[in-house]
Amino acid sequence: MPETVRAAGGVLYRPALTGIEFCLVHRPRYDDWALPKGKLNGDEHPLAGAVREVAEETGCVGVPRLRLPTLAYDLPDGTLKTVDYWLMRLADEGPVQDTSEVDEIAWLSPDEATARLSYDDERGVLAVAAALPPITSVVALVRHAHAGERKEWKGNDALRPIDERGRAQADRISAALALLRPDRLISATPLRCKQTLEPLAALLGGAPIVQDGAFAEPMVADEAPAKAKLGAQRLLDLRGGGVPVICSQGKVMPTMLATLRDESDPAPYRTPKGDGWLLTWSGDQLLDASRL
């Protein structure tokens, strides 16, 4: 069977006198109005692809705020195509870069954008974005990258470093996290957590990484649930005034996330090493925990 075609795009918004406006693009090849989107380049991270495509098709820099529904549909040749969408706040404007694909952009109210869109499935994505309350804070929470096997490490486990695979994971997630324009980097106390954020710190011009024991696993495994709840409260305290990125550990993150969502089952929040979540709030309401 043919491989799935993977694409990504964005619902780009900006403040307006009457609320917000969304950006649509006109594609002369199809004579349609659509959300900006395009195919990923190789193994490009979907979030990076979404930001790139928005910039190329609209000339605008968008800062991701929340993950929106993914669309899936069959192309004329029967190949499945998926499009990951992200809600993005306008950060900067410029000329359209990909003039072969887009000849016009329009900033429209939610009702106007819904009416002008050419595709019902994209209207559904836009409707989700339009129904959201104002976003007031965003936090990224990631699990440390691969660091070999605990049982094979003979020294102090807190000093176990990330390995070659982990360095590749750290580079990949850092490239995506940089698009959020973070202003604070916070790491649990183990070395591997700090090392996971080091590529991001470099991308941000040498930003400091502050270590915080609230996000570290306890020495006694039975204490992990209680420690995770303390970590959740510490995470809430870090909201506001910018975008923090926090690197934590696998035994506390699921319970931490379940606590934030007032859920009892942490299983849905198990997180692979080198992966993470984008947490989005409106005031005290957690709107979503979006997998990165």
Secondary structure, 3 states (H helix, E strand, C coil): CCCCEEEEEEEEEEEECCEEEEEEEEECCCCEEECCEEECCCCCCHHHHHHHHHHHHHCCEEEEEEECCCEEEECCCCCEEEEEEEEEEEEECCCCCCCCCCCEEEEECHHHHHHHCCCHHHHHHHHHHHCCCCCCEEEEEEECCCCCCHHHCCCCHHHCCCCHHHHHHHHHHHHHHHHHCCCEEEECCCHHHHHHHHHHHHHCCCCCEEECHHHCCCCCHHHHHHHHHHHHHHHHHCCCCCCEEEEECCCCHHHHHHHHCCCCCCHHHCCCCCCEEEEEEECCEEEEEEEC
